[in-house]
Amino acid sequence: MARECPAVDPSGGPTAPAPDRPAAAADPAAGAGARPLEGGGGGGKAAREWEGSLARLLILSDLTAILAGGAVAYLARIGIHLSPRYLATTVLILPTAWILSMSFGRTYEARFLGGGHEEFRRVVDSGMRVAALVALTAYLSKAGIGRGYLSIALVSGAVLTFAGRVCGRLLLLRMRAVGRCGYRVLVVGNGESAVELVRMARAHPLAGWNVVGACLNRPYGRRRYDRREGSTDLGDVPVLGTFADVVAAAHAVAATTVAIAECPELDGALLRRVIWELEGTGVDILVGSALTDVTGPRLSIRPVAAVPLLHVEEPELTGTRRALKDVTDRLGAAVLIALFSPLLLGLAVAVAVTSRGPVIFRQTRVGRHGEPFTMFKFRSMHVDAEARLAELTGHNERSDGLLFKMRDDPRVTRVGRSLRKWSLDELPQLFNVVAGTMSLVGPRPPLASEVARYGADVRRRLLVKPGLTGLWQISGRSDLPWDESVRLDLGYIENWSLATDLVILARTVAVVLRRSGAY
């Protein structure tokens, strides 16, 4: 049964709870059905002590990395002869500049750790600042520090720093997988927006969001938000009150984060009061936007007549950077074909000798701007697979969308199961990339029958070339529900960048090795 927090008077102070209902503070750990997190129960600051531990660990990792990089450069360029000038640079100047630059670049802030590529972008920016500063200082001071030494030290230090950051992220994700190192989140919004935030938190447990309560736009007494009024159930998340109760509810459940969903009912005056009253408590405030799929450099604040407005750039669907992506895709695919040519030949032989039919499966898919093209794959099914599809329709595990997915599909050959398990059946699509009909990274290439049932929003997937891999593949692949795969594809289109492509390609390797969602 839902519980409510103490009422809050206009001044922001909690009043005594009504005699006929318990105060939320009596049981601050209730709700969300999740495990208590480290440090929970002592308010925002106490509940997130893990952030300081992680930051100290990363500082030690970065310091070790740049010291090791300097040592590699010293041994490579100087040998065993000690030189005070180079020794001071190795053990004092470079480490100090490196750690300070990383700190000023805010690479140790918890909000940039554990998800996305923003952490690594900041590490790169900070490293480049150190390189420029040290080179300029060495030149102006006539210190006589060799460029070769500096290059080796900085490059080695950067590589080792990245390796340490990757290990730090893996450690954080492992801790979150067992319910530690997360955030106690109070969700604020109307019924629909609050439910959506709760759903997203549960769909991505490694983000570390443990939803401990919700404040909705109007009182609901002891019952859940009514699904008859336009929302699904909040599950076991307790409703702690209305917008007026946000501050008291945050204190009652020891929240570390207040996540405010996009909600027209929450006016500026009330939002400002919430922000002011939570200052100094260690509670983060996240405010959602209606532009849920637009992030990164496309968003900026533009003050107009002293009013801060959100400026949204158009997505880069044409132009120089897109041309660069096309060239990079084709060259990269050509290199991969050359590297994998023995493997491609071996797989072709395996398909040919183990089942009747062609080695390469050709199928018409829909590409950029709705243009059809022939997509290549290694055949992983028997030749009568299309004819047998109708008899298997009742076994579709993806009845929520337009795709047919069956975990134990009898049409798949013995070799085909291994090909699918390791995603090797997709390798011939490298020839599609070289031909320019596909990209290395992009939305999943759809069938014409799927496109015919697309809504107006989903048709935006056709604005770019389909991809050999994409956000859909590194986020669950066949295990993803249809609406989630669409959301990921649209998010990729809205926020595309070359850096994002590189991150997706790197994560694809890890996903393939784990064989998650492949069948």
Residue, then its C-alpha position, 0 to 999 in steps of 0.5 A: m500500500a502506498r505511503e505518504c510523506p509528511a505534509v509541507d507548509p508553504s514555508g517548506g518546513p514539514t508539519a506533523p503527520a495526520p494521526d490516521r496515516p504514518a509518516a514516510a520518515a518512519d521507514p525511510a528504506a521502504g519502496a522500490g523493492a531494491r536492496p539498500l545501498e552503501g551508506g544509505g540512511g544518512g541523507g544525500k551526503a552519507a548515502r554516496e560516500w562511494e563516490g569519494s572512494l571511487a574518485r580517490l581510486l581513479i586519482l591513484s590510477d591516473l597517477t600510476a599511469i602517468l608515472a609509468g608513462g614517464a618511466v617508459a619514455y625515460l628508459a626509451r630515450i635516456g637509458i639508465h643514465l640519470s638526468p635531474r632534468y628528465l627525472a624531475t619531469t618524470v616524477l614531478i612535473l608530468p604527474t602534477a600537471w596530469i592530475l591537475s588537468m584531470s581535476f580541472g577537467r572534472t573527470y573525477e565527478a561521479r556524474f561522468l563515471g559509469g555510463g556514456h563516453e563523456e568521461f573518456r572525452r574529458v580524459v582526452d581533452s585534459g590530456m591534450r591540455v597537458a601536452a600543449l602546456v608541457a610542450l609550450t613550457a619546455y619551449l619557452s624555458k629552453a629546458g631542453i626536454g626532447r620531443g620524443y621523450l614527451s611524446i612517448a611519456l604522454v602517449s603511454g600515460a594516456v593509454l594507461t590512463f584509459a586502461g585504468r578508467v576502463c577497469g574503474r568503470l568495470l568495477l563500478l558496474r560490477m558493484r552496481a550489479v550486486g546493489r551497491c554504489g548506486y543512487r537513491v532516487l526520488v521521482v517527481g512528475n505526473g503519472e505518465s512521466a513518473v512511470e516512464l522514469v521508473r521503467m527506464a531505471r528498471a530497464h537499465p539497472l547498471a545506471g545505479w538508479n534505485v527508485v525509493g519513492a515518487c511524488l505525483n502531481r496530485p494526491y492519491g491517498r493510500r492507493r497507487y496511481d490509477r492505470r485507468e487514468g492513463s498510466t501503468d502501475l508504479g509497481d512497488v514504488p511508494v507514492l510519497g505525496t504531491f509536488a508540495d512534499v518533494v523536500a520532505a519526501a527526499h529527506a524521509v527516504a534519504a534520497t541522493t537524487v531527485a529526478i523531475a520528469e518533464c511535467p507542465e504542472l511543475d511551475g518555475a516557482l515551485l521548482r526553484r523552492v525545491i532547488w533552494e531547500l535542497e542546497g547543501t544537502g548533497v542531493d542532486i537535482l535532475v530535470g527532464s526535458a520533453l526532448t528525451d532523445v536529444t543530448g550532447p552538443r546539440l543542446s545549449i542554453r541561449p539567454v533571451a531577454a534574461v530568460p534562459l532558453l534551450h537551443v536545439e541544433e539540427p542533427e547532422l544528417t548531411g555535410t562534411r562530417r557525414a561524408l567523413k563517416d562514409v569514407t571511414d565506413r568504407l575504408g574500415a570495412a575494406v580493411l576488415i574484409a582483408l583481415f577476416s578473409p581466411l575466416l570468411l572463406g572458412l565459414a563459407v566452406a562450413v555453410a556449403v558442406t553442412s546444409r543444402g542451399p546457397v552459401i550467401f543469403r540475400q534479402t531485400r532490405v530498406g536503406r536510407h530514404g527508403e531505397p531498397f538494397t540487397m543485404f548479404k549474410f551467411r545462410s544460417m537457415h534451411v532453404d525452406a525457412e520462409a515457407r515455414l514461417a507461417e506455421l511458427t507465427g504462434h511461437n514469436e517471442r517478439s509479439d510486442g513489435l514487428l519482428f519475428k524472434m524465436r529462441d529455438d527456431p527449428r529452421v536454423t541449421r546446426v552451423g547456423r546456430s554457431l554463426r548466430k551465437w557469435s554474430l558471424d553470419e553478419l560478416p558478409q554485410l561488410f561488402n554492403v558497407v564497402a558498396g555504400t548501402m550500409s554503414l558500420v554503425g546505424p539502425r537495424p536494416p528493416l524489411a519492406s513489410e516492417v517499413a510499411r507498418y512504420g508510424a511517422d516517428v519510426r520512419r526517422r530511422l530511414l534518414v540514415k544508412p542502416g548499420l552492421t551494428g548499433l545501439w540496439q546491438i550493444s544494448g540487448r539485441s534480440d532481447l530488447p522490446w520493440d519500442e526500446s530498440v526504436r528509441l535507441d535507433l532514434g536516439y542514435i540518429e539525433n545525437w550521431s558523432l564519430a566518437t559515438d561510432l567508435v564507442i559503439l564499435a568497441r562495445t560491439v566486440a565485448v557484446v559479441l564475446r559475451r554472446s548476449g541476446a544472440y539467437 
